[in-house]
Amino acid sequence: MAKEKRYKKPDLPISTVKGLDVGTAFIYSAQKAGSEVAFREERNAFFDIEHSDFTEEMFKKSNVKYALKGNRLYIVGEEAIKFANLFGKNTRRPLRDGVISPGEEDALLIIELLIKSIVGAPRSKKERVYYSVPGPPIDANFDIIYHQNIIGRFLENSGYSAKPINEGLAVIFSELAKDNFTGIGISLGGGMVNICFAVMATPVFSFSVARAGDWIDEQVARVTNETVSKITAIKEANLNLDLAKTTLSDKIYDAFYIYHNHLIEYILEQIKNEFGKHPTPKLDKPLPIAVAGGTAKPKGFLQMFKEGLQKTKLPFEIGEVKLASHPLLSVVKGALIAGIAETR
């Protein structure tokens, strides 16, 4: 079953709008539940085994989420991790680099199943769902049009009215309300990093880069001669970048620090370049920056990011630099807020 968390949000009015964040590693949904916001999460992964009537019957009794295609059973979400470990194999992902994987033939089947599972049925006719989409990549040879339209179609086929929202803009909606939704929102996910600059909730420009958490894991695994799955497990369990900075005797922690630092420098350089390409509105105060996402979650990341800002000559004055209060939920929360604001 998808995990559910609730947080008090009395400032959000009752609404039938839902938010959806379709990430490379996890899918999150959000909706109002009285005076609270209910968040649901599911791992964006699957594992397939040979079908048998007995196994399928066991899945039904145990409430295991699965799909049947041909003679294969496709287990999705957290249960997929358990079965993969049982067989000593890796799970498969329907998304890569933040979009539907072109090399994964079963991606559409799995994505549709996960989306239906996590958003449920509409509570009213044509209930609105705001769903996150990446910005156009500046360093990869693909676009987001196919991904955006497929996700929208799945939601529409389930009875929803679907509207996309840029992932970086969703961070701004979630974290920069007191700044009149003006600033830079950065979502550091597994497959991509999404950046948006907005003034009063209006995007000035947005883009993405195809280096993010998965890229870090792959580089660390390569230089330490470890498996990617082991490196990812270490990162998700207890990565402390403050400790990694001073623990040079540990090659894995040392590599984590080096590649996180490299990613930050790369992101900031791309932000600098994009500001040089676009006419920038005159600002009457320093520009705040909000960072979110699983790659920004490890202890010490925010300090590393601030140190990177000090080394980069950006063409604007920097205001508060903050980490989202709930980094993994910031995008879906922002999508929900944007939907509520529009329906009001």
JOWO-V77419 format. One record per residue. N is the residue number from 1. PHI is phi in radians with two decimals (* if undefined). OMEGA is omega in whole degrees, 0 to 359 (none if undefined). D_FIRST is the distance of its C-alpha to the first C-alpha in Angstrom with 1 decimal. Layout:
# JOWO-V77419
n | phi | omega | d_first
N | PHI | OMEGA | D_FIRST
N | PHI | OMEGA | D_FIRST
This chain:
# JOWO-V77419
n | phi | omega | d_first
1 | * | 177 | 0.0
2 | -1.19 | 179 | 3.8
3 | -1.30 | 179 | 6.3
4 | -2.27 | 176 | 9.1
5 | -2.21 | 179 | 12.8
6 | -2.24 | 177 | 15.9
7 | -2.32 | 178 | 19.5
8 | -1.15 | 176 | 22.7
9 | -2.50 | 183 | 24.3
10 | -1.16 | 182 | 27.2
11 | -1.40 | 179 | 29.0
12 | -1.69 | 180 | 26.8
13 | -1.23 | 178 | 27.8
14 | -1.10 | 183 | 25.7
15 | -2.71 | 177 | 24.6
16 | -1.67 | 178 | 22.5
17 | -1.27 | 174 | 22.2
18 | -2.14 | 174 | 18.9
19 | -1.96 | 181 | 18.8
20 | -2.47 | 177 | 17.0
21 | -2.06 | 180 | 17.5
22 | -1.66 | 183 | 17.2
23 | -1.72 | 181 | 17.9
24 | -1.14 | 183 | 18.9
25 | -1.74 | 182 | 16.5
26 | -2.40 | 171 | 13.7
27 | -2.02 | 180 | 12.9
28 | -2.19 | 172 | 13.0
29 | -2.25 | 180 | 13.6
30 | -2.53 | 175 | 15.7
31 | -2.72 | 178 | 17.3
32 | -1.21 | 175 | 19.7
33 | -2.44 | 185 | 18.8
34 | 1.21 | 179 | 22.2
35 | -1.60 | 181 | 23.7
36 | -2.07 | 170 | 20.6
37 | -1.95 | 179 | 18.5
38 | -1.69 | 178 | 14.7
39 | -1.88 | 175 | 13.1
40 | -2.14 | 180 | 9.7
41 | -2.37 | 176 | 9.3
42 | -2.59 | 179 | 8.1
43 | -1.20 | 182 | 10.5
44 | -1.55 | 183 | 13.0
45 | -2.66 | 177 | 13.7
46 | -2.63 | 180 | 13.9
47 | -2.57 | 183 | 15.8
48 | -2.01 | 177 | 17.8
49 | -2.36 | 180 | 19.4
50 | -1.18 | 182 | 22.0
51 | -1.36 | 166 | 21.1
52 | -2.54 | 181 | 22.0
53 | -1.05 | 181 | 21.6
54 | -1.14 | 180 | 20.8
55 | -1.09 | 179 | 18.0
56 | -1.08 | 178 | 16.5
57 | -1.12 | 177 | 16.9
58 | -1.13 | 178 | 15.1
59 | -1.07 | 181 | 12.0
60 | -1.11 | 181 | 12.2
61 | -1.19 | 183 | 12.7
62 | -1.66 | 180 | 9.9
63 | 1.03 | 175 | 7.3
64 | -1.38 | 178 | 7.4
65 | -1.35 | 182 | 7.5
66 | -2.69 | 172 | 11.2
67 | -2.31 | 179 | 14.5
68 | -1.94 | 177 | 17.9
69 | -2.46 | 183 | 21.0
70 | 1.08 | 179 | 24.2
71 | -1.87 | 181 | 23.9
72 | -2.13 | 172 | 20.9
73 | -1.78 | 182 | 17.2
74 | -1.89 | 179 | 15.1
75 | -1.54 | 184 | 11.8
76 | -2.12 | 176 | 10.0
77 | 1.35 | 183 | 8.3
78 | -1.05 | 179 | 8.1
79 | -1.08 | 179 | 8.6
80 | -1.10 | 178 | 11.7
81 | -1.09 | 181 | 13.2
82 | -1.09 | 181 | 13.2
83 | -1.22 | 178 | 14.9
84 | -1.08 | 178 | 17.2
85 | -1.12 | 179 | 18.3
86 | -1.08 | 181 | 18.9
87 | -1.64 | 180 | 21.2
88 | 1.18 | 181 | 22.7
89 | -2.21 | 178 | 22.0
90 | -1.67 | 172 | 20.5
91 | -1.29 | 175 | 17.6
92 | -1.97 | 180 | 18.7
93 | -2.08 | 177 | 18.2
94 | -1.36 | 177 | 18.7
95 | -2.02 | 173 | 20.4
96 | -2.50 | 181 | 23.5
97 | 0.98 | 174 | 25.7
98 | 1.50 | 181 | 23.6
99 | -2.32 | 179 | 24.0
100 | -1.00 | 186 | 22.9
101 | -1.22 | 178 | 24.3
102 | -1.24 | 182 | 27.4
103 | -1.63 | 182 | 27.4
104 | -1.92 | 188 | 24.0
105 | -1.13 | 182 | 24.8
106 | -1.75 | 186 | 21.2
107 | -1.05 | 185 | 20.1
108 | -1.14 | 179 | 20.3
109 | -1.02 | 184 | 18.2
110 | -1.26 | 181 | 15.3
111 | -1.06 | 180 | 15.8
112 | -1.10 | 179 | 16.0
113 | -1.10 | 181 | 12.8
114 | -1.15 | 180 | 10.9
115 | -1.11 | 179 | 13.0
116 | -1.07 | 181 | 12.6
117 | -1.17 | 190 | 8.8
118 | -1.56 | 178 | 9.2
119 | -1.67 | 180 | 12.5
120 | 1.22 | 179 | 12.2
121 | -1.48 | 177 | 15.6
122 | -1.05 | 177 | 18.7
123 | -1.53 | 177 | 20.0
124 | -2.63 | 182 | 23.5
125 | -1.11 | 180 | 25.5
126 | 0.96 | 175 | 25.3
127 | -0.99 | 185 | 23.1
128 | -1.45 | 171 | 23.6
129 | -2.17 | 172 | 21.1
130 | -1.63 | 183 | 22.6
131 | -2.13 | 186 | 21.1
132 | -1.34 | 174 | 22.3
133 | -2.38 | 179 | 24.7
134 | -1.29 | 173 | 26.8
135 | -1.40 | 179 | 30.5
136 | -1.09 | 181 | 33.0
137 | -1.28 | 180 | 33.3
138 | -1.79 | 182 | 36.7
139 | -2.33 | 179 | 36.6
140 | -2.53 | 186 | 34.7
141 | -1.68 | 173 | 35.9
142 | -2.73 | 177 | 33.2
143 | -2.06 | 185 | 32.5
144 | -1.83 | 187 | 29.5
145 | -1.09 | 181 | 30.6
146 | -1.07 | 181 | 28.8
147 | -1.01 | 182 | 25.4
148 | -1.05 | 183 | 25.9
149 | -1.28 | 179 | 26.9
150 | -1.16 | 179 | 24.2
151 | -1.08 | 178 | 21.4
152 | -1.07 | 180 | 23.5
153 | -1.15 | 178 | 24.0
154 | -1.02 | 180 | 20.3
155 | -1.18 | 179 | 19.9
156 | -1.09 | 179 | 23.3
157 | -1.16 | 178 | 22.4
158 | -1.55 | 177 | 19.5
159 | 1.75 | 180 | 22.1
160 | -1.68 | 166 | 22.0
161 | -1.75 | 190 | 25.0
162 | -1.82 | 177 | 24.0
163 | -2.41 | 180 | 26.0
164 | -1.38 | 172 | 25.9
165 | -2.39 | 179 | 26.6
166 | -1.03 | 185 | 27.8
167 | -1.10 | 178 | 25.6
168 | -1.15 | 178 | 28.5
169 | -1.15 | 178 | 29.5
170 | -1.07 | 176 | 26.1
171 | -1.10 | 178 | 26.7
172 | -1.11 | 177 | 30.1
173 | -1.06 | 184 | 28.7
174 | -1.34 | 193 | 26.3
175 | -1.97 | 188 | 28.8
176 | -2.08 | 179 | 32.4
177 | -1.10 | 182 | 32.8
178 | -1.22 | 176 | 35.8
179 | -1.79 | 181 | 37.4
180 | 1.00 | 178 | 37.4
181 | 0.95 | 178 | 34.7
182 | -2.05 | 179 | 37.3
183 | 2.63 | 181 | 36.8
184 | -1.99 | 175 | 34.9
185 | -1.88 | 182 | 31.1
186 | -2.21 | 178 | 29.7
187 | -1.92 | 181 | 26.2
188 | -1.77 | 184 | 25.9
189 | -1.70 | 179 | 22.8
190 | -1.48 | 184 | 22.2
191 | -1.67 | 183 | 24.2
192 | -2.53 | 167 | 26.6
193 | -1.97 | 181 | 28.3
194 | -1.90 | 183 | 28.9
195 | -2.23 | 177 | 31.9
196 | -2.41 | 172 | 33.2
197 | -1.94 | 182 | 36.4
198 | -2.29 | 174 | 36.6
199 | -2.13 | 183 | 39.3
200 | 0.86 | 176 | 38.3
201 | 1.22 | 179 | 35.0
202 | -1.80 | 181 | 37.0
203 | -1.11 | 173 | 36.2
204 | -1.58 | 170 | 39.4
205 | -2.78 | 176 | 37.8
206 | -2.57 | 179 | 34.5
207 | -2.84 | 177 | 33.8
208 | -2.42 | 173 | 31.5
209 | -2.17 | 186 | 32.2
210 | -1.61 | 170 | 30.6
211 | -2.09 | 181 | 30.6
212 | -2.76 | 185 | 27.7
213 | -1.08 | 179 | 25.3
214 | -1.11 | 179 | 25.0
215 | -1.08 | 177 | 28.8
216 | -1.05 | 181 | 29.3
217 | -1.03 | 181 | 27.2
218 | -1.14 | 180 | 29.2
219 | -1.20 | 179 | 32.5
220 | -1.10 | 179 | 31.9
221 | -1.09 | 182 | 30.9
222 | -1.13 | 185 | 34.1
223 | -1.40 | 180 | 36.5
224 | -1.85 | 180 | 35.2
225 | 1.03 | 176 | 34.8
226 | -2.03 | 176 | 31.2
227 | -1.37 | 178 | 28.1
228 | -1.09 | 181 | 26.0
229 | -1.09 | 178 | 22.9
230 | -1.18 | 180 | 24.8
231 | -1.11 | 179 | 26.0
232 | -1.10 | 180 | 22.6
233 | -1.10 | 178 | 21.3
234 | -1.10 | 182 | 24.5
235 | -1.10 | 184 | 24.1
236 | -1.24 | 184 | 20.5
237 | -1.42 | 190 | 21.4
238 | -2.74 | 182 | 24.8
239 | -1.13 | 178 | 26.9
240 | -2.17 | 184 | 29.8
241 | -1.28 | 172 | 32.1
242 | -1.10 | 179 | 34.8
243 | -1.22 | 180 | 35.0
244 | -1.08 | 181 | 34.9
245 | -1.13 | 185 | 37.9
246 | -1.92 | 183 | 40.0
247 | -1.76 | 184 | 38.7
248 | -1.30 | 180 | 40.7
249 | -1.40 | 179 | 40.9
250 | -1.80 | 188 | 37.2
251 | -1.15 | 180 | 37.0
252 | -1.22 | 179 | 33.3
253 | -1.13 | 178 | 33.4
254 | -1.06 | 180 | 36.6
255 | -1.17 | 176 | 35.1
256 | -1.01 | 181 | 32.1
257 | -1.10 | 183 | 34.7
258 | -1.06 | 185 | 36.9
259 | -1.39 | 171 | 34.3
260 | -1.11 | 180 | 32.6
261 | -1.12 | 179 | 36.2
262 | -1.11 | 180 | 37.0
263 | -1.08 | 179 | 34.1
264 | -1.06 | 179 | 35.1
265 | -1.04 | 181 | 38.7
266 | -1.15 | 180 | 37.7
267 | -1.07 | 183 | 35.6
268 | -1.12 | 178 | 38.5
269 | -1.16 | 178 | 41.1
270 | -1.21 | 176 | 39.3
271 | -1.09 | 178 | 39.1
272 | -1.02 | 181 | 42.8
273 | -1.11 | 182 | 43.5
274 | -1.18 | 176 | 41.7
275 | -1.11 | 178 | 43.5
276 | -1.27 | 182 | 46.7
277 | -1.58 | 188 | 45.9
278 | -2.04 | 173 | 45.1
279 | -1.09 | 184 | 47.4
280 | -1.78 | 177 | 46.0
281 | -1.04 | 177 | 46.5
282 | -1.24 | 184 | 48.7
283 | -1.88 | 182 | 46.7
284 | -1.65 | 177 | 48.2
285 | -2.71 | 181 | 46.1
286 | -1.00 | 186 | 44.2
287 | -1.60 | 178 | 40.9
288 | -1.33 | 179 | 37.7
289 | -2.27 | 177 | 35.0
290 | -2.05 | 178 | 31.3
291 | -2.02 | 183 | 29.1
292 | -2.63 | 178 | 25.3
293 | 1.77 | 183 | 22.6
294 | -1.10 | 181 | 21.3
295 | -1.25 | 178 | 24.7
296 | -1.57 | 188 | 26.4
297 | -1.30 | 184 | 24.3
298 | -0.99 | 178 | 26.3
299 | -1.01 | 179 | 28.9
300 | 1.71 | 182 | 32.2
301 | -1.13 | 183 | 31.1
302 | -1.05 | 179 | 32.5
303 | -1.13 | 176 | 35.8
304 | -1.07 | 180 | 36.0
305 | -1.14 | 179 | 35.5
306 | -1.13 | 177 | 38.2
307 | -1.13 | 177 | 40.5
308 | -1.14 | 177 | 40.0
309 | -1.09 | 180 | 40.9
310 | -1.14 | 181 | 44.1
311 | -1.53 | 184 | 45.1
312 | -1.81 | 180 | 44.4
313 | -1.52 | 179 | 47.0
314 | -1.49 | 186 | 45.0
315 | -1.45 | 177 | 47.1
316 | -2.75 | 178 | 46.0
317 | -1.44 | 185 | 45.9
318 | -1.63 | 176 | 42.5
319 | -1.65 | 180 | 41.3
320 | -1.16 | 174 | 38.4
321 | -1.99 | 189 | 35.9
322 | -2.27 | 172 | 32.5
323 | -1.71 | 179 | 29.1
324 | -0.97 | 181 | 26.3
325 | -1.07 | 174 | 25.1
326 | -2.26 | 189 | 21.5
327 | -0.96 | 183 | 22.1
328 | -1.31 | 185 | 18.6
329 | -1.83 | 187 | 18.2
330 | -1.09 | 183 | 21.8
331 | -1.15 | 182 | 21.6
332 | -1.20 | 176 | 18.9
333 | -1.12 | 178 | 20.8
334 | -1.12 | 177 | 24.0
335 | -1.11 | 178 | 22.9
336 | -1.13 | 180 | 22.0
337 | -1.07 | 179 | 25.4
338 | -1.10 | 179 | 27.2
339 | -1.17 | 179 | 25.9
340 | -1.12 | 180 | 26.8
341 | -1.06 | 181 | 30.2
342 | -1.25 | 182 | 31.0
343 | -1.20 | 177 | 30.1
344 | -1.23 | none | 32.3
